[in-house]
Amino acid sequence: MIQLLKDIKIKLDKEFNPKKLILVDNSYLHTKHKSFDPKKIHLKIIIESDELKKIEKLEAHKAIFNILRQEMKDKIHALEIEIK
């Protein structure tokens, strides 16, 4: 999972050049859920980006989802995004 977080960080840094980027694996909070899959993570992204702040929240979320579309298929079960 560490490599996955590094790869995600690289993609988001490259695309949005954020002032601040924090990735948090919250999978441990969901281990008792029926749909829990230990091969996928529950990820929280906290990103401070002037570029993302300029656009509507929904469009910013779509942009992030688009960048991470492959990871969303294979490796991310849930994604929480906080834009500052």
N, CA, C and O atoms as a GROMACS GRO file, in nm:
protein
  336
    1MET      N    1   0.081  -0.121   0.000
    1MET     CA    2   0.000   0.000   0.000
    1MET      C    3   0.085   0.127   0.000
    1MET      O    4   0.043   0.231  -0.050
    2ILE      N    5   0.204   0.117   0.056
    2ILE     CA    6   0.291   0.235   0.060
    2ILE      C    7   0.324   0.282  -0.082
    2ILE      O    8   0.323   0.402  -0.110
    3GLN      N    9   0.352   0.187  -0.172
    3GLN     CA   10   0.383   0.224  -0.310
    3GLN      C   11   0.261   0.289  -0.377
    3GLN      O   12   0.275   0.384  -0.454
    4LEU      N   13   0.143   0.238  -0.348
    4LEU     CA   14   0.020   0.296  -0.403
    4LEU      C   15   0.007   0.442  -0.360
    4LEU      O   16  -0.023   0.528  -0.442
    5LEU      N   17   0.029   0.470  -0.233
    5LEU     CA   18   0.020   0.608  -0.184
    5LEU      C   19   0.125   0.696  -0.250
    5LEU      O   20   0.096   0.812  -0.284
    6LYS      N   21   0.244   0.644  -0.270
    6LYS     CA   22   0.349   0.721  -0.338
    6LYS      C   23   0.309   0.752  -0.482
    6LYS      O   24   0.329   0.863  -0.531
    7ASP      N   25   0.252   0.651  -0.550
    7ASP     CA   26   0.209   0.670  -0.690
    7ASP      C   27   0.098   0.775  -0.699
    7ASP      O   28   0.099   0.859  -0.790
    8ILE      N   29   0.004   0.769  -0.607
    8ILE     CA   30  -0.106   0.866  -0.605
    8ILE      C   31  -0.052   1.006  -0.580
    8ILE      O   32  -0.093   1.102  -0.645
    9LYS      N   33   0.040   1.016  -0.486
    9LYS     CA   34   0.100   1.146  -0.454
    9LYS      C   35   0.170   1.205  -0.577
    9LYS      O   36   0.157   1.324  -0.605
   10ILE      N   37   0.243   1.122  -0.648
   10ILE     CA   38   0.314   1.168  -0.768
   10ILE      C   39   0.214   1.221  -0.871
   10ILE      O   40   0.235   1.327  -0.929
   11LYS      N   41   0.106   1.146  -0.894
   11LYS     CA   42   0.006   1.188  -0.993
   11LYS      C   43  -0.059   1.320  -0.955
   11LYS      O   44  -0.074   1.410  -1.038
   12LEU      N   45  -0.098   1.333  -0.828
   12LEU     CA   46  -0.165   1.455  -0.784
   12LEU      C   47  -0.069   1.574  -0.783
   12LEU      O   48  -0.107   1.685  -0.819
   13ASP      N   49   0.055   1.551  -0.741
   13ASP     CA   50   0.156   1.658  -0.744
   13ASP      C   51   0.178   1.708  -0.886
   13ASP      O   52   0.184   1.828  -0.911
   14LYS      N   53   0.189   1.614  -0.978
   14LYS     CA   54   0.216   1.648  -1.118
   14LYS      C   55   0.100   1.728  -1.178
   14LYS      O   56   0.123   1.826  -1.250
   15GLU      N   57  -0.020   1.687  -1.150
   15GLU     CA   58  -0.137   1.749  -1.212
   15GLU      C   59  -0.176   1.883  -1.148
   15GLU      O   60  -0.211   1.977  -1.219
   16PHE      N   61  -0.170   1.890  -1.014
   16PHE     CA   62  -0.225   2.007  -0.944
   16PHE      C   63  -0.122   2.093  -0.872
   16PHE      O   64  -0.155   2.202  -0.826
   17ASN      N   65   0.002   2.047  -0.862
   17ASN     CA   66   0.108   2.122  -0.793
   17ASN      C   67   0.056   2.184  -0.663
   17ASN      O   68   0.062   2.305  -0.645
   18PRO      N   69   0.007   2.100  -0.572
   18PRO     CA   70  -0.054   2.154  -0.450
   18PRO      C   71   0.049   2.213  -0.354
   18PRO      O   72   0.166   2.173  -0.351
   19LYS      N   73   0.003   2.309  -0.275
   19LYS     CA   74   0.086   2.366  -0.169
   19LYS      C   75   0.103   2.264  -0.058
   19LYS      O   76   0.206   2.258   0.010
   20LYS      N   77  -0.002   2.183  -0.040
   20LYS     CA   78  -0.002   2.083   0.066
   20LYS      C   79  -0.082   1.963   0.016
   20LYS      O   80  -0.186   1.980  -0.046
   21LEU      N   81  -0.032   1.843   0.045
   21LEU     CA   82  -0.102   1.721   0.006
   21LEU      C   83  -0.081   1.616   0.114
   21LEU      O   84   0.032   1.579   0.146
   22ILE      N   85  -0.191   1.570   0.170
   22ILE     CA   86  -0.186   1.466   0.273
   22ILE      C   87  -0.274   1.351   0.227
   22ILE      O   88  -0.389   1.372   0.189
   23LEU      N   89  -0.219   1.231   0.230
   23LEU     CA   90  -0.294   1.110   0.198
   23LEU      C   91  -0.307   1.026   0.326
   23LEU      O   92  -0.208   0.998   0.393
   24VAL      N   93  -0.429   0.989   0.358
   24VAL     CA   94  -0.455   0.914   0.480
   24VAL      C   95  -0.528   0.785   0.445
   24VAL      O   96  -0.634   0.787   0.383
   25ASP      N   97  -0.469   0.672   0.484
   25ASP     CA   98  -0.534   0.543   0.464
   25ASP      C   99  -0.624   0.517   0.585
   25ASP      O  100  -0.576   0.489   0.695
   26ASN      N  101  -0.756   0.528   0.563
   26ASN     CA  102  -0.853   0.507   0.670
   26ASN      C  103  -0.915   0.367   0.666
   26ASN      O  104  -1.022   0.346   0.723
   27SER      N  105  -0.851   0.274   0.602
   27SER     CA  106  -0.906   0.139   0.587
   27SER      C  107  -0.935   0.074   0.721
   27SER      O  108  -1.034   0.002   0.735
   28TYR      N  109  -0.851   0.099   0.820
   28TYR     CA  110  -0.870   0.037   0.951
   28TYR      C  111  -1.005   0.072   1.013
   28TYR      O  112  -1.054  -0.001   1.099
   29LEU      N  113  -1.065   0.182   0.972
   29LEU     CA  114  -1.195   0.223   1.026
   29LEU      C  115  -1.311   0.142   0.967
   29LEU      O  116  -1.424   0.151   1.015
   30HIS      N  117  -1.283   0.064   0.863
   30HIS     CA  118  -1.389  -0.004   0.788
   30HIS      C  119  -1.375  -0.156   0.787
   30HIS      O  120  -1.444  -0.222   0.710
   31THR      N  121  -1.289  -0.211   0.868
   31THR     CA  122  -1.262  -0.355   0.863
   31THR      C  123  -1.384  -0.440   0.896
   31THR      O  124  -1.391  -0.555   0.853
   32LYS      N  125  -1.479  -0.388   0.968
   32LYS     CA  126  -1.597  -0.466   1.006
   32LYS      C  127  -1.713  -0.453   0.907
   32LYS      O  128  -1.817  -0.517   0.925
   33HIS      N  129  -1.696  -0.372   0.804
   33HIS     CA  130  -1.801  -0.356   0.703
   33HIS      C  131  -1.811  -0.482   0.617
   33HIS      O  132  -1.711  -0.547   0.590
   34LYS      N  133  -1.932  -0.515   0.575
   34LYS     CA  134  -1.955  -0.633   0.490
   34LYS      C  135  -1.872  -0.627   0.363
   34LYS      O  136  -1.815  -0.728   0.320
   35SER      N  137  -1.865  -0.511   0.303
   35SER     CA  138  -1.798  -0.498   0.174
   35SER      C  139  -1.647  -0.472   0.186
   35SER      O  140  -1.581  -0.443   0.086
   36PHE      N  141  -1.594  -0.482   0.307
   36PHE     CA  142  -1.450  -0.454   0.326
   36PHE      C  143  -1.366  -0.552   0.245
   36PHE      O  144  -1.388  -0.673   0.249
   37ASP      N  145  -1.271  -0.498   0.172
   37ASP     CA  146  -1.178  -0.578   0.092
   37ASP      C  147  -1.036  -0.536   0.133
   37ASP      O  148  -0.996  -0.423   0.107
   38PRO      N  149  -0.961  -0.626   0.195
   38PRO     CA  150  -0.827  -0.589   0.241
   38PRO      C  151  -0.731  -0.553   0.127
   38PRO      O  152  -0.622  -0.501   0.152
   39LYS      N  153  -0.771  -0.582   0.003
   39LYS     CA  154  -0.686  -0.549  -0.111
   39LYS      C  155  -0.711  -0.408  -0.163
   39LYS      O  156  -0.640  -0.360  -0.251
   40LYS      N  157  -0.814  -0.340  -0.108
   40LYS     CA  158  -0.847  -0.204  -0.149
   40LYS      C  159  -0.845  -0.112  -0.028
   40LYS      O  160  -0.872  -0.156   0.084
   41ILE      N  161  -0.815   0.014  -0.051
   41ILE     CA  162  -0.806   0.108   0.061
   41ILE      C  163  -0.921   0.208   0.063
   41ILE      O  164  -0.986   0.235  -0.038
   42HIS      N  165  -0.942   0.261   0.181
   42HIS     CA  166  -1.031   0.375   0.202
   42HIS      C  167  -0.938   0.494   0.218
   42HIS      O  168  -0.868   0.505   0.319
   43LEU      N  169  -0.936   0.581   0.121
   43LEU     CA  170  -0.837   0.688   0.117
   43LEU      C  171  -0.901   0.824   0.139
   43LEU      O  172  -1.006   0.856   0.084
   44LYS      N  173  -0.834   0.904   0.221
   44LYS     CA  174  -0.874   1.044   0.238
   44LYS      C  175  -0.761   1.130   0.180
   44LYS      O  176  -0.644   1.111   0.213
   45ILE      N  177  -0.799   1.224   0.095
   45ILE     CA  178  -0.704   1.317   0.035
   45ILE      C  179  -0.735   1.456   0.090
   45ILE      O  180  -0.848   1.504   0.080
   46ILE      N  181  -0.634   1.518   0.148
   46ILE     CA  182  -0.645   1.658   0.191
   46ILE      C  183  -0.547   1.734   0.102
   46ILE      O  184  -0.426   1.712   0.107
   47ILE      N  185  -0.602   1.822   0.021
   47ILE     CA  186  -0.519   1.889  -0.080
   47ILE      C  187  -0.544   2.039  -0.077
   47ILE      O  188  -0.658   2.086  -0.078
   48GLU      N  189  -0.436   2.112  -0.072
   48GLU     CA  190  -0.443   2.258  -0.080
   48GLU      C  191  -0.388   2.299  -0.216
   48GLU      O  192  -0.269   2.290  -0.242
   49SER      N  193  -0.479   2.343  -0.302
   49SER     CA  194  -0.441   2.373  -0.440
   49SER      C  195  -0.517   2.495  -0.490
   49SER      O  196  -0.640   2.497  -0.488
   50ASP      N  197  -0.444   2.594  -0.534
   50ASP     CA  198  -0.508   2.713  -0.592
   50ASP      C  199  -0.588   2.675  -0.716
   50ASP      O  200  -0.697   2.728  -0.739
   51GLU      N  201  -0.534   2.584  -0.794
   51GLU     CA  202  -0.601   2.541  -0.917
   51GLU      C  203  -0.738   2.479  -0.887
   51GLU      O  204  -0.837   2.510  -0.954
   52LEU      N  205  -0.743   2.393  -0.787
   52LEU     CA  206  -0.870   2.328  -0.752
   52LEU      C  207  -0.968   2.424  -0.685
   52LEU      O  208  -1.089   2.410  -0.699
   53LYS      N  209  -0.916   2.521  -0.612
   53LYS     CA  210  -1.002   2.619  -0.544
   53LYS      C  211  -1.072   2.711  -0.645
   53LYS      O  212  -1.177   2.768  -0.614
   54LYS      N  213  -1.015   2.726  -0.763
   54LYS     CA  214  -1.071   2.816  -0.864
   54LYS      C  215  -1.196   2.758  -0.930
   54LYS      O  216  -1.275   2.831  -0.988
   55ILE      N  217  -1.212   2.626  -0.921
   55ILE     CA  218  -1.326   2.563  -0.988
   55ILE      C  219  -1.427   2.513  -0.884
   55ILE      O  220  -1.397   2.504  -0.765
   56GLU      N  221  -1.547   2.482  -0.932
   56GLU     CA  222  -1.651   2.434  -0.842
   56GLU      C  223  -1.609   2.303  -0.777
   56GLU      O  224  -1.532   2.225  -0.834
   57LYS      N  225  -1.660   2.280  -0.658
   57LYS     CA  226  -1.622   2.163  -0.580
   57LYS      C  227  -1.646   2.034  -0.658
   57LYS      O  228  -1.559   1.946  -0.661
   58LEU      N  229  -1.761   2.021  -0.720
   58LEU     CA  230  -1.793   1.900  -0.796
   58LEU      C  231  -1.693   1.879  -0.910
   58LEU      O  232  -1.649   1.766  -0.934
   59GLU      N  233  -1.658   1.985  -0.979
   59GLU     CA  234  -1.562   1.975  -1.089
   59GLU      C  235  -1.422   1.938  -1.036
   59GLU      O  236  -1.350   1.861  -1.100
   60ALA      N  237  -1.386   1.991  -0.922
   60ALA     CA  238  -1.257   1.957  -0.861
   60ALA      C  239  -1.252   1.809  -0.825
   60ALA      O  240  -1.152   1.741  -0.849
   61HIS      N  241  -1.361   1.759  -0.767
   61HIS     CA  242  -1.368   1.617  -0.731
   61HIS      C  243  -1.361   1.530  -0.856
   61HIS      O  244  -1.292   1.428  -0.857
   62LYS      N  245  -1.431   1.571  -0.960
   62LYS     CA  246  -1.427   1.496  -1.086
   62LYS      C  247  -1.285   1.493  -1.143
   62LYS      O  248  -1.241   1.390  -1.196
   63ALA      N  249  -1.215   1.603  -1.133
   63ALA     CA  250  -1.077   1.609  -1.183
   63ALA      C  251  -0.988   1.510  -1.109
   63ALA      O  252  -0.906   1.442  -1.170
   64ILE      N  253  -1.004   1.504  -0.978
   64ILE     CA  254  -0.924   1.410  -0.897
   64ILE      C  255  -0.962   1.267  -0.931
   64ILE      O  256  -0.874   1.182  -0.949
   65PHE      N  257  -1.092   1.239  -0.939
   65PHE     CA  258  -1.135   1.104  -0.976
   65PHE      C  259  -1.082   1.065  -1.112
   65PHE      O  260  -1.043   0.950  -1.132
   66ASN      N  261  -1.080   1.158  -1.206
   66ASN     CA  262  -1.029   1.129  -1.340
   66ASN      C  263  -0.880   1.091  -1.336
   66ASN      O  264  -0.838   0.997  -1.402
   67ILE      N  265  -0.804   1.164  -1.258
   67ILE     CA  266  -0.660   1.135  -1.245
   67ILE      C  267  -0.639   0.996  -1.183
   67ILE      O  268  -0.546   0.925  -1.219
   68LEU      N  269  -0.727   0.959  -1.092
   68LEU     CA  270  -0.711   0.832  -1.018
   68LEU      C  271  -0.806   0.723  -1.068
   68LEU      O  272  -0.835   0.629  -0.995
   69ARG      N  273  -0.855   0.735  -1.191
   69ARG     CA  274  -0.957   0.641  -1.239
   69ARG      C  275  -0.910   0.495  -1.236
   69ARG      O  276  -0.989   0.407  -1.202
   70GLN      N  277  -0.785   0.467  -1.271
   70GLN     CA  278  -0.736   0.329  -1.268
   70GLN      C  279  -0.727   0.277  -1.125
   70GLN      O  280  -0.763   0.162  -1.098
   71GLU      N  281  -0.679   0.360  -1.035
   71GLU     CA  282  -0.670   0.320  -0.896
   71GLU      C  283  -0.810   0.297  -0.836
   71GLU      O  284  -0.828   0.209  -0.752
   72MET      N  285  -0.907   0.376  -0.881
   72MET     CA  286  -1.044   0.360  -0.833
   72MET      C  287  -1.102   0.225  -0.877
   72MET      O  288  -1.182   0.166  -0.804
   73LYS      N  289  -1.062   0.177  -0.991
   73LYS     CA  290  -1.109   0.047  -1.040
   73LYS      C  291  -1.049  -0.068  -0.960
   73LYS      O  292  -1.118  -0.164  -0.925
   74ASP      N  293  -0.920  -0.057  -0.932
   74ASP     CA  294  -0.845  -0.171  -0.881
   74ASP      C  295  -0.804  -0.165  -0.733
   74ASP      O  296  -0.795  -0.269  -0.668
   75LYS      N  297  -0.780  -0.044  -0.681
   75LYS     CA  298  -0.711  -0.036  -0.552
   75LYS      C  299  -0.777   0.050  -0.447
   75LYS      O  300  -0.745   0.039  -0.329
   76ILE      N  301  -0.870   0.137  -0.487
   76ILE     CA  302  -0.936   0.226  -0.391
   76ILE      C  303  -1.083   0.188  -0.381
   76ILE      O  304  -1.155   0.187  -0.481
   77HIS      N  305  -1.126   0.156  -0.261
   77HIS     CA  306  -1.268   0.124  -0.239
   77HIS      C  307  -1.350   0.250  -0.216
   77HIS      O  308  -1.462   0.263  -0.268
   78ALA      N  309  -1.294   0.343  -0.139
   78ALA     CA  310  -1.364   0.466  -0.107
   78ALA      C  311  -1.265   0.582  -0.107
   78ALA      O  312  -1.149   0.566  -0.068
   79LEU      N  313  -1.314   0.698  -0.151
   79LEU     CA  314  -1.227   0.815  -0.160
   79LEU      C  315  -1.298   0.935  -0.100
   79LEU      O  316  -1.407   0.971  -0.142
   80GLU      N  317  -1.234   0.995  -0.001
   80GLU     CA  318  -1.284   1.117   0.062
   80GLU      C  319  -1.186   1.228   0.023
   80GLU      O  320  -1.065   1.212   0.033
   81ILE      N  321  -1.242   1.340  -0.022
   81ILE     CA  322  -1.158   1.451  -0.069
   81ILE      C  323  -1.189   1.577   0.008
   81ILE      O  324  -1.305   1.617   0.020
   82GLU      N  325  -1.086   1.639   0.060
   82GLU     CA  326  -1.099   1.768   0.129
   82GLU      C  327  -1.009   1.868   0.057
   82GLU      O  328  -0.887   1.851   0.054
   83ILE      N  329  -1.070   1.971   0.000
   83ILE     CA  330  -0.994   2.072  -0.074
   83ILE      C  331  -0.987   2.199   0.009
   83ILE      O  332  -1.088   2.251   0.055
   84LYS      N  333  -0.865   2.248   0.028
   84LYS     CA  334  -0.843   2.369   0.107
   84LYS      C  335  -0.792   2.480   0.019
   84LYS      O  336  -0.767   2.590   0.067
   0.00000   0.00000   0.00000
